[in-house]
Amino acid sequence: MEADDDEGDERFTLLDELRALAPGTPMRDGLERILRGRTGALVVLGDTDVIEEVSTGGFALDVPFTPTALRELAKMDGAIVISEDRERIVRAGVHLMPDRAIETSETGTRHRTAERVARQSGLPVVTVSASMATISLFMGDQRHLLEQSGQILSRAEQALQTLERYRGRLTQVIARLSSLEVQDAVTVRDVALVAQRLEMVGRLEDEIESYVLELGTDGRLLTLQLSELAVDFARLPELLERDYRPHDEADFSLANLRRLSTPQLVEPAVVARTLGFGPVVNLDARVVSRGFRQVAQISRLPAALGVRLIEHFGNLQALFGASIAELQAVEGVGESRARVIRDGLLRLADAAYSDRLD
């Protein structure tokens, strides 16, 4: 599914609300108390003119928010309205009358009202269902179930195991790409495979980070486990783009893959087209690395000098074949630095050759 900027903003808002409703927060404590007391509730998280318009009856309170106060007020019929900063309980026992023309897929009265109010006001609305023993967050067109920590942790553990496998596979395909670059045997398929794996890893990391937000104080162990798996791939997208961007394709970007669905992401041809290799892609077509990624791995080499090397020699193969004297022709490269560069290139070639033997 194609994601636009509005969807990105919605996702950020949803994660922000999940953080505010995570275990360990005062609001979640109050909702859990209602759930344990086996009473339902409808809580509007914000007080705007729209909420005023759809509200009738109830009691004006304007008192400090506390979990126990929320629990006691939920014993009454009607909705509870909380201030936008979540610091005060504004009203309780409110009857909400949103626009009935707003479509809703919910069947229960409380949930139908919550969805309509959320869509009409743009505010988050939380429901507690006594019969289903669930807490739900309504935001816009979305309904998100606030699960118990154990359920989230179970999914998070599976995601962590998958992430470990995916990161291992990504490391392998990067090593293979390095070997092929040394041999001047890279194809469009090879680049697409690295980009595909990098996007998969990124999606899993985002998923796990959302679990961390939902877990709140219960997510500290998950955070530690995620940090143990950390591998720095931050610069890889930029370097791949600089290495393989076609000269006539300004929109060549790994960020384009974010709009692909999971079934589309597993198709190399779709990945290659979306990257920017053109509308008609030959996966076996040879491509030549400019060398930015490889040069960035040479220790003690300033980034600006690496760029000058690539600009001078044109591509990685020409750089690998350069002599000490030819390297010294580049501005800022003396004899000692030329030897450092030459030794670094030889080490990269040896490492690529060793990986190919493995």
C-alpha positions in Angstrom: 0.0 0.0 0.0 1.3 3.4 -0.9 2.0 5.6 2.1 1.6 9.4 1.9 2.7 12.1 4.3 -0.7 12.2 6.0 -0.4 8.5 6.8 3.1 9.1 8.2 1.7 11.9 10.5 -1.2 9.6 11.6 1.3 6.9 12.5 3.4 9.3 14.5 0.3 10.5 16.4 -0.8 6.9 17.1 2.6 6.0 18.5 2.5 9.2 20.6 -0.8 8.2 22.1 0.3 4.6 22.7 3.2 6.0 24.7 0.8 8.1 26.8 -1.4 5.1 27.4 1.4 2.6 28.1 1.7 0.5 31.2 3.1 2.6 34.1 1.4 5.8 33.0 -1.3 7.4 35.2 -3.9 7.2 32.4 -3.2 3.4 31.8 -3.4 2.9 35.6 -6.9 4.5 35.7 -8.1 2.4 32.7 -6.8 -0.8 34.2 -8.6 0.0 37.5 -11.9 0.4 35.5 -11.2 -2.9 33.7 -10.5 -4.7 37.0 -13.7 -3.2 38.4 -15.6 -4.7 35.6 -17.3 -1.5 34.6 -17.2 0.1 31.1 -16.1 3.6 30.2 -15.8 6.0 27.4 -13.1 8.6 27.8 -12.5 11.5 25.4 -8.8 12.7 25.5 -9.3 16.4 24.8 -11.8 19.2 25.1 -12.6 21.2 22.0 -15.5 23.1 20.5 -16.5 20.0 18.6 -16.8 18.0 21.9 -18.8 20.9 23.4 -21.2 20.7 20.4 -21.8 16.9 20.7 -22.1 16.9 24.5 -25.3 17.1 26.5 -25.9 16.7 30.2 -23.3 15.5 32.6 -21.4 17.4 35.3 -18.7 20.1 35.0 -15.9 19.2 37.3 -12.5 20.6 36.2 -10.6 18.7 38.9 -7.0 17.2 38.8 -6.7 13.9 37.0 -6.0 10.9 39.1 -6.4 7.2 38.3 -8.7 6.7 41.3 -10.9 9.6 40.3 -11.2 8.2 36.7 -12.2 4.8 38.2 -14.9 6.3 40.5 -16.4 8.5 37.7 -16.6 5.5 35.4 -19.2 4.0 37.7 -21.6 6.6 36.4 -23.3 6.4 33.0 -22.0 8.7 30.3 -18.6 9.7 28.9 -15.7 11.3 30.7 -13.9 14.3 29.1 -10.2 14.8 29.9 -8.3 18.0 29.2 -5.9 17.8 26.2 -2.8 17.9 28.5 -4.3 14.9 30.4 -3.9 16.9 33.7 -7.6 17.6 34.5 -10.9 15.8 34.4 -13.2 18.4 32.7 -16.6 16.7 32.7 -18.2 13.4 33.6 -21.5 11.7 33.0 -21.7 13.3 29.5 -24.0 12.1 26.8 -22.3 12.3 23.5 -24.3 12.8 20.3 -21.9 12.7 17.3 -23.1 13.0 13.7 -25.1 9.9 12.9 -24.2 10.3 9.2 -20.6 9.3 10.0 -20.1 5.7 9.0 -19.0 3.2 11.6 -18.2 -0.5 11.5 -18.8 -1.0 15.3 -21.8 -2.7 16.7 -21.9 -1.8 20.4 -23.3 1.5 21.4 -20.2 2.7 23.3 -17.8 1.7 20.5 -20.1 3.2 17.8 -20.1 6.5 19.7 -16.4 6.4 20.3 -15.6 5.9 16.6 -17.9 8.6 15.5 -16.6 11.1 18.1 -13.0 10.3 17.2 -13.6 10.8 13.5 -15.7 14.0 14.0 -13.4 15.6 16.5 -10.0 14.3 15.4 -9.3 13.6 19.1 -8.3 10.2 20.6 -11.2 8.4 22.4 -10.7 5.4 24.7 -13.3 2.8 25.5 -13.2 0.1 28.2 -15.4 -2.9 27.6 -16.6 -4.8 30.6 -18.0 -7.7 28.7 -15.0 -8.1 26.4 -12.4 -7.1 29.1 -10.6 -4.9 26.5 -9.3 -1.3 26.3 -9.5 0.2 22.8 -8.1 3.5 21.4 -10.0 5.2 18.6 -8.1 7.7 16.4 -9.6 8.9 13.2 -10.4 5.9 11.1 -8.3 3.6 13.3 -9.1 1.4 16.2 -6.2 0.0 18.2 -6.6 -2.6 20.9 -4.4 -1.9 24.0 -3.3 -5.4 24.9 -1.8 -6.8 28.1 2.0 -6.7 28.3 2.3 -10.4 28.1 0.6 -10.6 24.7 2.7 -7.8 23.3 5.9 -9.3 24.7 5.1 -12.6 23.0 4.8 -10.9 19.6 7.9 -8.8 20.3 10.0 -11.9 21.1 9.0 -13.4 17.8 9.8 -10.2 16.0 13.2 -10.0 17.7 14.1 -13.6 16.6 13.0 -12.7 13.0 15.1 -9.5 13.2 18.2 -11.4 14.2 17.8 -13.7 11.2 17.2 -10.8 8.8 20.1 -8.8 10.1 22.3 -11.9 9.6 21.1 -12.3 6.1 21.6 -8.6 5.4 25.2 -8.8 6.5 25.7 -11.8 4.2 24.3 -10.0 1.1 26.3 -6.9 1.8 29.5 -9.1 2.0 28.5 -10.8 -1.3 27.9 -7.4 -2.9 31.4 -6.3 -1.8 32.9 -9.4 -3.3 31.0 -8.8 -6.6 32.1 -5.2 -6.7 35.8 -6.3 -6.5 35.2 -8.7 -9.3 33.2 -6.1 -11.4 30.3 -8.6 -11.5 27.4 -6.7 -9.9 24.0 -7.0 -11.4 20.8 -5.0 -10.8 19.5 -8.1 -8.9 22.4 -7.9 -6.4 21.7 -4.3 -5.6 18.0 -4.9 -5.3 18.6 -7.8 -2.9 20.6 -5.6 -0.5 18.0 -2.8 -0.7 15.2 -5.3 -0.1 16.9 -6.8 3.0 17.7 -3.4 4.4 14.0 -2.3 4.1 12.9 -5.6 5.7 15.2 -4.9 8.7 14.0 -1.3 8.9 10.3 -2.4 9.0 11.0 -5.0 11.8 12.9 -2.4 13.8 10.0 0.0 13.5 7.6 -2.8 14.6 9.6 -3.6 17.7 10.0 0.1 18.6 6.2 0.4 18.5 6.0 -2.6 20.9 8.5 -0.8 23.2 6.2 2.3 23.2 3.1 0.2 24.0 4.8 -1.6 26.8 5.9 1.5 28.6 7.8 0.6 31.8 7.4 -3.1 30.9 9.4 -2.6 27.7 12.8 -2.0 29.3 14.1 -5.5 28.8 12.9 -5.4 25.2 14.9 -2.2 24.7 18.0 -3.9 26.0 17.5 -6.9 23.7 17.0 -4.7 20.7 20.2 -2.8 21.5 22.2 -6.1 21.7 21.2 -6.7 18.1 22.2 -3.2 17.0 24.2 -3.0 13.8 24.9 0.4 12.3 23.4 0.4 8.8 22.6 4.2 9.0 24.8 5.3 6.1 24.2 2.3 3.9 21.2 3.6 2.0 23.0 6.9 1.2 26.1 5.1 0.0 24.2 2.6 -2.1 22.3 5.4 -3.8 25.6 7.3 -4.6 27.2 4.1 -5.9 24.4 2.9 -8.2 22.1 5.8 -9.1 21.7 5.9 -12.9 23.0 9.2 -14.3 19.6 10.1 -15.7 17.6 9.1 -12.7 17.3 11.7 -10.0 14.6 9.8 -8.1 16.8 6.8 -7.3 16.2 6.2 -3.6 15.9 3.3 -1.1 13.2 5.4 0.6 10.9 4.6 -2.3 10.6 1.1 -1.0 8.6 2.3 2.0 5.5 2.5 -0.2 5.7 -1.2 -1.2 3.5 -3.8 0.4 5.1 -6.9 1.9 4.2 -9.1 -1.1 5.6 -6.4 -3.5 8.8 -6.2 -1.4 9.7 -9.8 -2.0 9.6 -9.4 -5.8 13.2 -8.3 -7.0 11.8 -6.8 -10.2 9.3 -4.6 -8.3 12.1 -3.6 -5.9 14.4 -2.6 -8.8 11.8 -0.6 -10.5 10.8 1.2 -7.3 14.4 2.0 -6.5 14.7 3.8 -9.8 16.4 1.5 -12.3 13.7 2.3 -14.8 10.2 1.1 -15.8 11.6 -2.0 -17.7 14.2 -3.8 -15.6 16.7 -6.5 -16.6 17.7 -8.0 -13.3 20.8 -9.6 -14.9 22.1 -6.3 -16.4 25.5 -5.4 -15.1 26.0 -2.3 -13.1 29.3 -0.7 -11.9 29.8 0.6 -8.4 31.2 4.1 -8.2 32.9 3.0 -4.9 31.6 5.4 -2.3 30.6 2.5 0.1 33.9 0.7 -0.2 36.0 3.9 0.1 34.1 4.8 3.3 35.5 1.7 4.9 39.1 2.8 4.6 40.2 3.8 8.0 41.7 7.3 8.6 40.4 8.6 5.3 38.5 11.9 5.4 35.1 11.8 3.8 35.8 14.7 1.5 39.0 13.1 0.3 37.1 9.9 -0.5 34.7 11.9 -2.6 37.6 13.4 -4.5 39.0 10.0 -5.2 35.8 8.8 -6.7 35.4 11.9 -8.8 38.9 11.6 -10.1 38.9 7.9 -11.0 35.2 7.6 -11.9 34.4 4.2 -10.4 35.6 1.5 -8.0 37.4 -0.6 -10.6 39.5 2.3 -11.8 40.4 3.1 -8.2 41.4 -0.5 -7.4 43.8 -0.4 -10.4 45.4 3.0 -9.5 49.1 3.0 -8.7 50.7 5.0 -5.9 51.8 7.6 -8.4 48.2 7.9 -9.8 46.7 8.2 -6.4 49.1 11.1 -5.6 47.6 13.0 -8.6 44.5 13.6 -6.5 44.4 16.8 -4.6 45.3 16.3 -0.9 47.0 12.9 -1.4 50.7 12.7 -0.7 52.9 9.7 -0.8 52.1 8.4 2.7 48.4 8.9 2.3 48.5 7.2 -1.1 50.1 4.2 0.6 47.4 4.2 3.3 44.7 4.3 0.5 46.4 1.6 -1.5 46.8 -0.6 1.6 43.1 0.0 2.5 41.9 -1.0 -1.0 44.0 -4.2 -0.9 42.5 -5.1 2.5 39.0 -4.6 1.1 39.9 -6.8 -1.9 41.4 -9.5 0.3 38.3 -9.4 2.6 36.0 -9.7 -0.4 38.0 -12.6 -1.7 37.9 -14.4 1.7 34.1 -13.9 1.9 33.8 -15.4 -1.6 35.8 -18.5 -0.5 33.6 -18.9 2.6 
